[in-house]
């Protein structure tokens, strides 16, 4: 298998809150990795950058360019 799975998940509107959304997607990403699937979960990557790193951006508009590059696999693909 080449490439990776892009693990989408709710975040801003997650009923249990953003922290719970982050924790759930981390659990799911870990499960996939344990089964040999290469996965990228933007919430697992981005949540710590906002909460710990101080970046602004709890909404899709803040991450749209980044996410589209990760989906297409190319900076020039947008």
Kinemage of the C-alpha trace (Angstrom):
@kinemage 1
@onewidth
@group {chain A} dominant
@subgroup {mainchain}
@vectorlist {calphas} color= white
{ca unk a 1} P 0.000 0.000 0.000
{ca unk a 2} L 1.254 3.458 -0.840
{ca unk a 3} L 0.032 6.751 0.563
{ca unk a 4} L -2.081 7.139 3.661
{ca unk a 5} L -5.650 7.311 4.881
{ca unk a 6} L -6.964 10.770 5.746
{ca unk a 7} L -8.960 10.424 8.969
{ca unk a 8} L -11.713 13.055 8.996
{ca unk a 9} L -13.703 13.763 12.121
{ca unk a 10} L -15.926 16.432 13.658
{ca unk a 11} L -14.170 18.961 15.839
{ca unk a 12} L -15.702 22.392 16.393
{ca unk a 13} L -19.229 20.984 16.548
{ca unk a 14} L -18.391 17.716 18.358
{ca unk a 15} L -21.137 17.240 20.939
{ca unk a 16} L -18.727 16.365 23.770
{ca unk a 17} L -16.344 19.243 22.991
{ca unk a 18} L -13.057 19.755 21.173
{ca unk a 19} L -10.881 17.955 23.710
{ca unk a 20} L -13.096 14.864 23.494
{ca unk a 21} L -12.995 15.044 19.691
{ca unk a 22} L -9.196 15.164 19.828
{ca unk a 23} L -9.002 12.213 22.215
{ca unk a 24} L -11.404 10.098 20.143
{ca unk a 25} L -9.583 10.715 16.861
{ca unk a 26} L -6.257 9.856 18.522
{ca unk a 27} L -7.724 6.549 19.701
{ca unk a 28} L -9.043 5.761 16.226
{ca unk a 29} L -5.773 6.745 14.527
{ca unk a 30} L -3.813 4.543 16.953
{ca unk a 31} L -6.142 1.620 16.264
{ca unk a 32} L -5.630 1.975 12.513
{ca unk a 33} L -1.852 2.231 12.934
{ca unk a 34} L -1.877 -0.925 15.094
{ca unk a 35} L -3.517 -2.667 12.123
{ca unk a 36} L -0.813 -1.509 9.728
{ca unk a 37} L -2.704 1.378 8.164
{ca unk a 38} L -0.793 4.596 7.622
{ca unk a 39} L -3.105 7.386 8.705
{ca unk a 40} L -3.095 11.166 8.999
{ca unk a 41} L -5.717 12.706 11.279
{ca unk a 42} L -5.740 16.495 11.018
{ca unk a 43} L -7.384 16.862 14.429
{ca unk a 44} L -4.716 14.694 16.077
{ca unk a 45} L -2.060 16.867 14.439
{ca unk a 46} L -3.692 20.293 14.694
{ca unk a 47} L -5.351 20.315 18.138
{ca unk a 48} L -2.039 20.367 20.054
{ca unk a 49} L -0.742 23.126 17.771
{ca unk a 50} L -3.682 25.304 18.824
{ca unk a 51} L -3.936 24.315 22.482
{ca unk a 52} L -0.224 24.060 23.279
{ca unk a 53} L 1.521 25.847 20.416
{ca unk a 54} L -0.667 28.933 20.543
{ca unk a 55} L -1.896 28.902 16.954
{ca unk a 56} L -5.294 30.411 16.266
{ca unk a 57} L -7.692 28.187 14.444
{ca unk a 58} L -10.537 26.133 15.806
{ca unk a 59} L -12.440 26.306 12.525
{ca unk a 60} L -12.036 24.773 9.072
{ca unk a 61} L -11.305 28.136 7.448
{ca unk a 62} L -8.105 28.351 9.485
{ca unk a 63} L -6.941 24.927 8.320
{ca unk a 64} L -8.480 24.617 4.850
{ca unk a 65} L -5.279 25.240 2.874
{ca unk a 66} L -3.284 22.832 5.043
{ca unk a 67} L -5.986 20.149 4.886
{ca unk a 68} L -6.383 20.407 1.118
{ca unk a 69} L -2.634 19.942 0.657
{ca unk a 70} L -2.740 16.864 2.889
{ca unk a 71} L -5.733 15.477 0.956
{ca unk a 72} L -4.215 16.025 -2.489
{ca unk a 73} L -0.632 15.267 -1.460
{ca unk a 74} L 0.671 18.277 -3.301
{ca unk a 75} L 1.145 21.992 -2.664
{ca unk a 76} L 0.595 22.537 -6.371
{ca unk a 77} L -2.621 20.512 -6.334
{ca unk a 78} L -4.763 23.333 -5.006
